Amino acid sequence: MAKEKTAYVCSNCGQESPKWIGKCPACGQWNTFKEIKVGPVPTFTSKGARAENVSNTASRTGRVLRLNEISNHDDPRIDMRDNELNRVLGGGLVPGSIVLLGGEPGIGKSTLSLQTMLNLPEKRILYVSGEESAHQIKMRASRLLPKSAVGDAASLDNFLILCENSLEHIFEQIKEVLPELVVIDSIQTISTEDVESSAGSIAQVRECASALLRFAKTSGVPVILIGHITKEGTLAGPKILEHIVDTVIQFEGDQHYMYRILRSMKNRFGSTSELGIYEMQQTGLRQVSNPSELLLTEREEGLSGIAISSAIEGVRPFLVETQALVSSAAYGTPQRTATGFDQKRLNMLLAVLEKRVGFKLMQKDVFLNIAGGLRVTDLAMDLSVIAAVLSSNVDTPIEAGWCMAGEVGLSGEVRPVNRIEQRIAEAEKLGFSDMIVPRYNMQGFDAKKFSIKLHPVRKVEEALRALFG
C-alpha cells in the first residue's frame, strides 16, 4: 500500500506548498494554508461513452504532437433549449466539458438547472442532489412543468434522480444508467472516502472536482456542478475549483427584485462578455429577450432625478433607468449611496460635477439607484448619472424621449464609447426622439440612417445645456 502524502493548499488562491506557511506567497493572505491528504484517485470512465466524444474532448496520447497534426474542427454543442443559457455558454454545452454554476443561497441556481434539464426530454440526464430529497425535487418539477407534462411518464422517462453524497456511489450509478449529462447539486455536499475530512472542506471539494473532471474528459459526458458562494461573493471552496472547470457562470441578482443575471466569469469555449437575463416568476424563470422594455415600462413624466442611458452589458444593448435623489445633509457628513453602480465612480463623477461644472454638492446627500435591481458596469452610464444628479439637485425633470450614452473623464470631457450604433439602434427601436452621444463617436459615422436626432457633445457642460437649456 502506498504511503499517504500530505500537502498544504491556500484556501484563497489554491497555491500548494509542501509545508505550512503563514503568509501565502501568491495572494499575500495570512493563515489560509490548510492541510490535505494527497492520494491516488481512480479514473472513472463511462462504458457508454462514444469514441468520437472522447477523442474530441480530451486527447490523451502521451506523446508530443505538432500543431498541424491536431484537427481544428469544433465539437457539436448540446442545445440547452434556453437562448439565454446558450448565449452565456458560447452557443451551447460542449460534450465532455465541466461547468460550475455559482450563486447566493435562494437566488435560483437549482431552479435554473432543473428547469433546463426538464426541457431536454431526449437526453438521458442524471440529477444528483446532495441537499434535497427526491420528493422535494418532484414538487419543484411539478411547479416548473405544466400539469400535463408532469403526468406524462414518457416525457420524463430519461430524467433520473439520485439523492446521494458519496462520490463512489455516484460513480457506481453512473456506470449503471450511462447518462448523457450529469448535474451535481451541489459540489460542497459531495465527499469521497479517499479523503478523511467532512464534506465541503478544501480537500473534499478539490478531490471530488478532480475526479468529476477526469470522468467528463474520459467519457465525453458533460458535467454541471452547482456551487455555493461565500459572504464575500466568491465561490466557496478552494480557488483551484475555478481552475479545474472549463466554464464558470454566476447567477446573481437581488432577491427583493424579480430580475436575475447570468454572467460568464470564465469560458474556455466562448466569450466571457455574454450575459443572460431572467425574470423570476411563480412558475420558474422566464427568459427576458428584450430587457429594455421591462426596465422602462414604469416611466412617468414630470419626475426629476431620472435619466435614461443606453448601456451595453456583454454584447447586448439595453436602456436602463438611472434614478438620483439629492437633498440637504441632515447630519454633518453628507452621505453617498449607490445601488447597482460603483460607489467610487459615483464619488468621482460628483467631484467632476463640482469642479468642472460648478455645482456645489459638498453639503448634499446623494443617493443613486439603477432601476430594476440590475448592477451595470458600463462606463457609458456616466453621463446619465451626472444628468440624473443635476436634475434632482435643481428639481427639473428631463424631457421625455431623451436618452444618452457617454463616459465622463476627470477634466469634464465626454469620452467616446464602444458600439455606438447598437446603442442608437436600441434607443430608436424603443421610440426615443433625442440622444446625446460623444462627438468623437460621430467621426466616420453616418447618422442619416437613423431617424432619432443625435446631439454630439464634447464636454459635460454641452450635454447639460442640451438637456436643461
Secondary structure, DSSP 8 states (H G I E B T S, - for coil): ----EEEEEETTT--EESS--SB-TTT--BS-EEEEEE--------TT--HHHHHHH----SS---GGGS-------B--S-HHHHHHHTSSB-TT-EEEEEE-TTSSHHHHHHHHHHT-TTS-EEEEESSS-HHHHHHHHHHHS-HHHHH-TTTTTTEEEEE--BHHHHHHHHHHH--SEEEEE-GGG-B-TTS-S-TTSHHHHHHHHHHHHHHHHHH---EEEEEEB-TTSSBSS-THHHHHSSEEEEEE--TTSSEEEEEEEEETTS-SS-EEEEEEETTEEEE-S-HHHHHTTT--TT-SSEEEEEEEETTEEEEEEEEEEEEE-SSSS--EEEESS-HHHHHHHHHHIIIII----TTEEEEEEEGGG-----GGGHHHHHHHHHHHHHT----TTEEE--EE-TTSBEE--S-HHHHHHHHHHTT--EEEEEGGGGTT--GGG--SEEEEESBHHHHHHHHH-
